[in-house]
Amino acid sequence: MPTTAISLPPTPKCAHYNAIIVGARCAGASTALLLARAGLKVLVIERRPYGSDTLSTHALMRAAVLQLSRWGLLAPLLKAGTPPIETTTFHYGDEEITIPLDGGPDLPGLIAPRRTVLDRILVDAARKAGAEFLHDMAVGDLFADTRGRVRGVEIRGAGRAALRVSADIVVGADGIGSLVAKCCDAEVLRQGAVSAAHVYGYAPVEPGAGYHWYFRDGIAGSLIPTNDGMACIVASVPTRLFDQRFRIGHAGARMEVLEALSPALAAQADRAAKDARLQAFRGVPGYIRQAYGPGWALVGDAGFFRDPITAHGISDALRDAEGLARAVLDGSDAAFTAWQRERDVFASQILDATDAVAGFDWTLADIGERHRRFSAVMKAEVQALAEREMPSRALHAARRRPAARRAPANDTNPPSAAGSITQRNRTGMRP
């Protein structure tokens, strides 16, 4: 009698890794790429399928383009059809201010890749460097030793019991609702004061289009050219206004906002296919969480979230991934402390500048000044990144030279596992 083969879920190739990263989006995949290129054994676990889409406005700022260029990934992104963006235009009511974007021969402009393109290229590059990825898999819990140091994760997949895999460090790159942050009781160091809602869809756009940012009293919008000849067109409003006007239907309310911002922008959005699906994000206030603890760290939105209205989320994720990779390769408490200190300096400035826009308490007379302050922060960010050496195999080798292997952040405990983090936190024990 013929039998049907049963496909079992993939399993990790090793029982222990230098780093396990929870989340394979741009923050997690970037961290994996840099650590794997430096010679670490890395496992990345992602609950969504490989190459799947996610909420995003796609726009990259100069710092992110600089990093992708020196990681060797800007050329593949352009080859994948991501259009270079050579101008950005701010529309303050009926006034237009267009700024050329030219960073030199190595940085011809900015880009705004679809996440199906960007995340896939980052994952592919990390996998080529030696990182191992498990997609369609979920981390159900973390486990710790008797002193509360995180020692690994419990992986849960359909059709099998939970599997424990240990690591020197577990990195949470799992977004706003980060399981790693919850399991480790990561402290919220700062909380933003405002939230905005964003509803977006895609429509055809002419080749050569630039970024366009629109502002009128109480509302905002954007046109962001991306792959496949399309632009992401966003309507942004305070969350309270979203709750009042968008509950009945996103499409009509979005078009009303776009029409109020610019009839030309609304006409551009109206070119979308009639069955095109809209994406909505109601908004949450920004925050800065504790960046690391014994055996764990947070990167991307898991550690720092700011409203998407300033389109800086991907740039933050790549910057912090590089800083975290440098700290992991060094391995000392001092390195992790320096990374969090530097992250917090930029995160605080970016959160302040973003809240100043996302609060919608501005007028057309002063919104331009708020954007100029944000631009000054971004210039300082680019300068800081340009002066930093990339995380390297040499740094990891120097760390390993003196004696036996030492886990990150002054690990002095043997890798013996006790209870799960969830169980231990319920008893009031902080890792």
C-alpha positions in Angstrom: 0.0 0.0 0.0 1.5 3.4 -1.0 2.4 5.8 1.8 2.4 9.6 1.7 5.7 11.2 2.7 5.4 13.6 5.6 7.5 16.7 5.4 8.9 17.5 8.9 9.6 21.0 10.0 13.3 22.1 9.6 15.5 21.8 12.7 18.6 23.7 13.7 21.9 22.2 12.5 23.6 22.7 15.9 22.7 22.5 19.5 24.6 25.7 20.4 25.3 29.0 18.5 27.3 32.1 19.2 24.1 34.1 18.6 20.4 33.3 18.1 18.4 36.1 16.5 14.6 36.2 16.9 13.3 37.9 13.7 14.6 38.0 10.2 13.4 41.4 9.0 15.9 44.2 8.2 17.2 44.5 11.8 17.6 40.8 12.5 18.9 39.9 9.0 21.4 42.8 9.1 22.7 41.7 12.5 23.0 38.1 11.3 24.9 39.3 8.2 27.5 41.2 10.1 28.0 38.6 12.8 28.3 35.8 10.2 30.7 37.7 8.1 32.9 38.0 11.3 32.9 34.3 11.7 30.3 33.7 14.3 27.9 30.8 14.2 24.4 32.4 13.9 20.9 31.1 13.9 17.9 33.3 12.9 14.3 32.3 13.6 11.4 34.0 11.8 7.8 33.2 12.2 6.8 34.5 8.7 7.7 32.9 5.3 10.9 33.8 3.5 10.4 36.8 1.2 7.0 37.8 2.7 5.9 41.4 2.9 5.4 43.5 6.0 4.1 46.9 7.0 6.6 49.6 5.8 6.8 52.9 4.1 10.1 51.7 2.5 12.0 55.0 2.6 15.7 54.8 3.4 17.6 57.9 4.6 21.2 58.6 3.8 22.7 56.7 6.7 20.9 53.4 5.6 22.0 53.9 2.0 25.6 54.4 3.2 25.5 51.2 5.2 24.0 49.1 2.5 26.7 50.5 0.1 29.6 49.5 2.3 28.0 46.1 3.0 28.0 45.5 -0.7 24.2 45.4 -1.0 23.3 48.7 -2.7 24.2 47.4 -6.2 22.0 44.2 -5.8 19.1 46.4 -4.6 19.5 48.7 -7.7 19.8 45.6 -9.9 16.6 44.3 -8.5 14.8 47.3 -9.9 14.8 49.6 -6.9 14.7 53.1 -8.5 17.3 55.7 -7.3 15.6 58.7 -5.8 17.4 61.9 -6.7 15.2 64.6 -5.2 13.0 65.1 -2.2 10.2 67.7 -2.2 8.5 69.2 0.8 5.0 70.6 0.2 4.0 73.0 3.0 0.5 73.9 2.0 0.9 75.4 -1.5 4.6 76.0 -1.1 7.1 73.5 -2.6 10.7 73.1 -1.6 12.7 70.7 -3.7 16.1 69.5 -2.6 18.5 67.5 -4.8 19.9 64.3 -3.3 23.5 63.7 -4.4 25.9 62.0 -2.1 28.6 61.5 -4.7 29.5 58.7 -7.1 29.1 55.9 -4.5 25.7 57.2 -3.3 23.8 58.5 -6.3 20.6 59.1 -4.3 18.3 57.5 -1.9 16.2 54.3 -2.4 12.9 52.9 -1.0 12.9 49.2 -1.7 9.8 47.0 -1.2 10.4 44.8 1.9 9.9 41.7 -0.3 13.1 42.9 -2.0 15.2 44.4 0.9 14.6 41.7 3.5 15.2 38.9 1.0 18.5 40.4 -0.2 19.6 40.9 3.5 18.7 37.3 4.3 20.4 35.9 1.2 23.6 37.8 2.0 23.6 36.6 5.6 22.9 33.0 4.5 25.8 33.3 2.0 28.0 34.5 4.9 27.1 31.4 6.8 24.1 32.3 9.0 21.4 29.7 9.3 17.7 30.7 8.9 14.6 29.0 10.0 11.5 30.6 8.5 7.9 29.7 9.4 9.1 28.9 12.9 8.2 30.5 16.3 10.1 31.1 19.4 7.8 30.2 22.3 10.1 31.1 25.2 13.6 31.8 26.4 15.4 29.8 29.0 18.0 30.9 31.6 20.5 29.4 34.0 20.2 29.5 37.8 21.5 33.0 38.0 18.9 34.3 35.5 21.3 34.7 32.5 19.5 34.0 29.2 21.0 30.8 27.7 18.8 30.1 24.6 15.4 29.7 23.1 12.6 27.2 22.9 11.5 26.7 19.3 7.9 25.7 18.6 6.9 24.3 15.2 3.8 22.5 14.0 3.8 18.8 14.6 6.6 18.6 17.1 7.5 19.2 20.7 9.4 22.3 21.8 13.1 22.2 21.0 15.7 24.0 23.1 18.7 25.6 21.4 21.4 27.4 23.4 23.4 30.4 22.5 26.0 32.9 24.0 23.5 35.7 23.3 19.9 35.9 22.2 19.0 38.9 20.1 15.4 40.1 19.9 14.7 41.6 16.5 11.0 40.8 16.7 9.4 44.2 16.5 7.0 46.2 18.7 5.5 43.2 20.5 8.9 41.7 21.1 8.8 38.3 22.9 12.4 38.7 23.9 11.7 42.1 25.5 8.7 40.7 27.4 10.6 37.6 28.5 13.5 39.6 29.7 11.5 42.4 31.3 13.3 45.0 29.2 12.7 48.3 30.9 11.2 51.2 28.9 13.7 54.0 29.3 11.7 56.6 27.5 8.1 56.8 26.3 6.9 59.0 23.4 4.1 61.4 23.9 2.1 61.1 20.7 1.0 58.6 18.0 -0.2 59.0 14.4 -2.0 56.7 12.1 -1.0 55.9 8.5 -3.0 54.3 5.7 -1.1 53.5 2.5 -1.5 51.8 -0.9 0.4 51.5 -4.1 -0.2 53.2 -7.4 1.8 53.5 -10.7 4.3 56.4 -10.8 6.4 57.9 -13.6 10.1 57.0 -13.8 12.4 59.4 -12.1 9.9 60.5 -9.4 11.4 61.7 -6.1 10.2 61.6 -2.6 7.3 63.9 -1.9 6.2 64.9 1.6 2.9 66.8 2.1 1.8 68.9 5.1 -1.4 70.9 5.8 -2.8 71.8 9.2 -3.6 68.5 11.1 -2.8 66.1 8.2 0.2 64.8 6.2 1.0 62.5 3.4 3.8 61.1 1.2 4.6 59.7 -2.1 7.5 57.2 -2.0 8.7 55.6 -5.3 9.5 51.9 -4.9 9.9 48.8 -7.0 7.9 47.7 -10.1 7.1 51.2 -11.2 4.9 51.8 -8.2 4.8 54.4 -5.4 3.7 54.0 -1.8 1.2 56.7 -1.2 0.5 57.4 2.5 -2.2 59.4 4.3 -1.1 60.3 7.9 -3.4 61.7 10.6 -3.4 61.9 14.4 -4.7 58.6 15.9 -7.7 60.3 17.4 -8.7 61.5 13.9 -8.2 58.0 12.5 -10.5 56.6 15.2 -13.2 59.1 14.2 -13.0 59.1 10.4 -11.4 55.9 9.3 -13.4 53.3 11.1 -16.2 53.4 8.6 -13.9 52.7 5.7 -10.2 53.3 5.0 -10.4 53.9 1.3 -12.8 56.9 1.3 -11.2 58.6 4.3 -7.7 58.2 2.9 -8.8 59.8 -0.4 -10.3 62.7 1.5 -7.0 63.3 3.3 -5.0 63.0 0.0 -7.4 65.4 -1.8 -7.1 67.9 1.0 -3.3 67.7 0.9 -3.0 67.9 -2.9 -5.5 67.2 -5.7 -2.5 66.0 -7.8 -1.5 63.5 -5.0 -5.1 62.2 -4.8 -5.2 61.8 -8.6 -1.9 59.8 -8.5 -3.4 57.6 -5.8 -6.5 57.1 -7.9 -4.4 55.4 -10.6 -4.2 52.3 -8.4 -5.9 49.1 -9.4 -9.5 49.0 -8.3 -8.9 45.9 -6.2 -5.7 47.2 -4.7 -5.5 46.5 -1.0 -4.7 49.2 1.6 -2.5 48.8 4.7 -3.3 50.6 7.9 -1.3 51.3 11.1 -3.3 52.9 13.9 -0.1 54.0 15.6 1.5 53.6 19.0 3.6 56.1 20.9 7.3 55.7 20.4 9.6 54.2 23.0 13.3 53.4 23.9 13.7 50.1 25.7 16.7 48.9 27.6 19.1 47.6 24.9 20.7 44.6 26.6 21.0 42.5 29.7 22.7 39.2 30.7 22.7 37.0 27.7 20.2 39.1 25.6 19.9 42.3 23.4 17.3 44.1 21.4 17.6 45.7 18.0 15.2 47.3 15.5 11.7 48.2 16.7 12.1 45.7 19.6 14.5 48.2 21.2 13.6 51.6 19.7 10.4 52.6 17.9 9.5 56.0 16.5 6.4 57.0 14.5 6.8 56.2 10.7 6.0 59.8 9.8 9.7 60.6 9.6 10.5 57.4 7.6 13.5 56.6 9.7 12.6 53.1 11.0 14.7 51.1 8.6 17.6 53.5 9.0 17.5 53.1 12.8 17.4 49.3 12.4 20.5 49.1 10.2 22.4 51.6 12.4 21.7 49.7 15.6 22.3 46.4 14.0 25.9 47.5 13.2 26.4 48.9 16.6 25.1 45.7 18.3 27.3 43.5 16.0 30.3 45.5 17.1 29.4 45.0 20.8 28.8 41.3 20.4 32.2 40.8 18.6 34.0 42.7 21.4 32.0 40.8 24.0 32.8 43.1 27.0 30.3 44.9 29.3 32.1 48.1 28.3 31.3 47.5 24.6 27.6 46.8 25.3 27.4 49.9 27.5 29.0 52.1 24.8 26.6 50.7 22.2 23.5 51.5 24.3 24.9 54.9 25.2 25.4 55.8 21.5 22.1 54.3 20.5 20.3 56.3 23.2 21.8 59.6 22.1 20.5 59.2 18.5 17.3 57.5 19.5 16.4 60.3 22.0 17.1 63.0 19.3 15.1 61.1 16.7 12.2 60.3 19.0 12.0 64.0 20.0 12.2 65.2 16.4 9.6 62.6 15.3 7.2 63.4 18.0 7.5 67.1 17.1 6.1 66.2 13.6 3.7 63.3 14.6 2.0 65.3 17.2 0.4 67.5 14.5 0.6 70.5 16.9 2.6 72.5 14.3 1.5 75.1 11.8 2.7 75.6 8.3 4.8 78.5 9.6 6.9 76.3 11.9 6.9 72.7 10.4 9.8 73.6 8.2 12.0 74.4 11.2 11.1 71.1 12.8 12.2 69.3 9.6 15.5 71.2 9.6 16.2 70.1 13.2 15.5 66.5 12.2 17.8 66.9 9.2 20.6 68.1 11.5 20.2 64.9 13.6 20.4 62.8 10.4 23.6 64.6 9.3 25.3 63.8 12.6 24.2 60.2 12.3 25.8 59.9 8.9 29.0 61.5 10.1 29.2 59.1 13.1 28.6 56.0 10.8 31.2 57.2 8.3 33.8 57.5 11.0 33.2 54.0 12.4 35.0 50.9 11.2 32.6 48.1 10.2 32.3 45.1 12.5 35.0 42.7 11.3 36.4 39.2 11.7 39.6 40.8 13.0 37.7 42.2 16.0 36.3 38.8 16.8 39.7 37.2 16.4 41.3 39.7 18.7 38.6 38.9 21.3 39.2 35.2 21.1 43.0 35.3 21.3 43.8 35.6 25.0 42.2 32.5 26.5 39.1 30.3 26.3 36.0 31.4 24.6 34.1 34.0 26.5 30.4 34.7 25.9 29.2 38.3 25.4 28.9 40.8 28.3 31.2 39.2 30.9 29.6 35.7 31.0 31.1 33.8 34.0 28.5 31.1 34.3 28.6 27.7 32.7 25.8 27.2 30.1 23.6 25.1 32.4 19.9 25.8 31.8 17.3 26.2 34.5 13.7 27.2 34.1 12.1 29.2 31.3 12.3 32.9 31.4 8.5 33.2 31.4 8.2 31.0 34.4 11.0 32.8 36.3 9.5 36.3 35.5 6.2 35.2 36.9 7.9 34.6 40.3 9.2 38.1 40.1 12.8 37.2 39.2 14.4 39.5 36.7 17.0 38.0 34.4 
